Amino acid sequence: MKQFEANFDGLVGPTHNYAGLSFGNVASYSNAAQASNPKAAAKQGLQKAKALADLGMVQGVLAPQERPDLYTLRRIGFSGSDAEVLQKAAKQAPALLNACCSASSMWTANAATVSPSADTRDGKVHFTPANLVDKLHRSIEPLTTGNILKATFNNDRHFKHHLHLPEHANFGDEGAANHTRLCSDYGKAGVELFVYGQSATNPNAPKPVKYPARQTLEASQAVARLHQLEDESCVFMQQNPDVIDQGVFHNDVIAVGNQNVLFYHEQAFLDTESKFAEIRRKMNAEMHFIKVSTAQVSIDDAVRSYLFNTQIITLPNGEMAIVAPTDCQENPAVFAYLNELTTLGTPIKQVKYFDVKQSMQNGGGPACLRLRVAMNELEVAAVNQNTLMNDMLFGRLNTWVEKHYRDRLTVADLADPQLITESRTALDELTQILKLGSVYQFQK
Ligand code: SUG
């Protein structure tokens, strides 16, 4: 049976803006209060997704969330008509309004953790939405994320959907951004590498001092239990707290894997050698660890260029390619490194650059924008086919963006009640295009 690794990219929502909401995420902070271009952001994302589909990859899309999130604003005491709720929040608590307007669900690497059927005891593909408790604006995503995942992977025979973990700092969970599945072939049992930032219940364990460690060991262990993974196929590894303090807020900002390749910065982890030995033993197949040294690329350059927030994909001809943001071309050290990488005799043979600057300015590169789901052909056939990228869907989504999205949005614009109508009209039409049913609260 054929095996695939599908990428499901998050569609950028109509309220994409720069509000500086993510402490510890350098790009989000440094671009705070700039004007955004939601239309360009959505189109950049669609271009990348379509290009991967054109390369022969299985590519899908995940719908964005409803923003402004008036349900959360009402839950915290703002009342009246929708317009009144928005305007009261804008006046009395603008920071809360900003949190309820973020389009952050576009970074679907944080939507959920996914374990393919080859790894799980019941032979199903398991999904656990991330609770994202570390950031207010992201902590309001998981319930709707669960609805969207269920509407996209809507077949109980093949897909098992869990509730997100308890909403407490001990279980801080950021989804696939801290999870890498290594394997010889997508359809064979692999090793699931969970990278955490801190252990919540061990006060003596190392942790960052300046910025938050968003993922806990306890959350990663809970996801592994829920997904019915064998101990022998899991490795739990700690992120180096020093790099979190330099802006590496998720592991996918400093390491990325695909099949039997792990591409990483030498400062990414703690206990690197012993953990890599554990991976080798549990993999039972050849592993390629591609190390980038600080002398080649500094942490600062890695964070600015997002060298590691790249996608490594296996093309239909078996060769691997790296999907990088154009920001990597613009950074001399990183560009030189990537040019050399393809000549080093590793499985990575080509680099493909994409302009995703609208997302990059909020700290989201190509890899943040996608959720990986390894599936066999029966599972791919069980996915909601209307969410899979092809010429027709690409055309329809571009027309949809063109019709509903603004080309300029500032934080001040978030108080505009017209944005509620625009966003709901767009999302209602999107659920019809993708045939998702009623996934949003306003549709219920
Ligand atoms: O959670 N940025 C996101 C970026 C997520 C990137 N994802 C991965 N690395 N997988 C975050 O920090 C910024 C929103 C704002 O500031 O308006 C934001 O949420």
Residues whose N, C-alpha, C, O or C-beta is under 5 A from the ligand:
A	BS01	SUG	N17 Y18 A19 G20 L21 S22 N25 S28 S102 S104 W107 A109 N110 A177 H250 D252 N362 G363 G364 C368
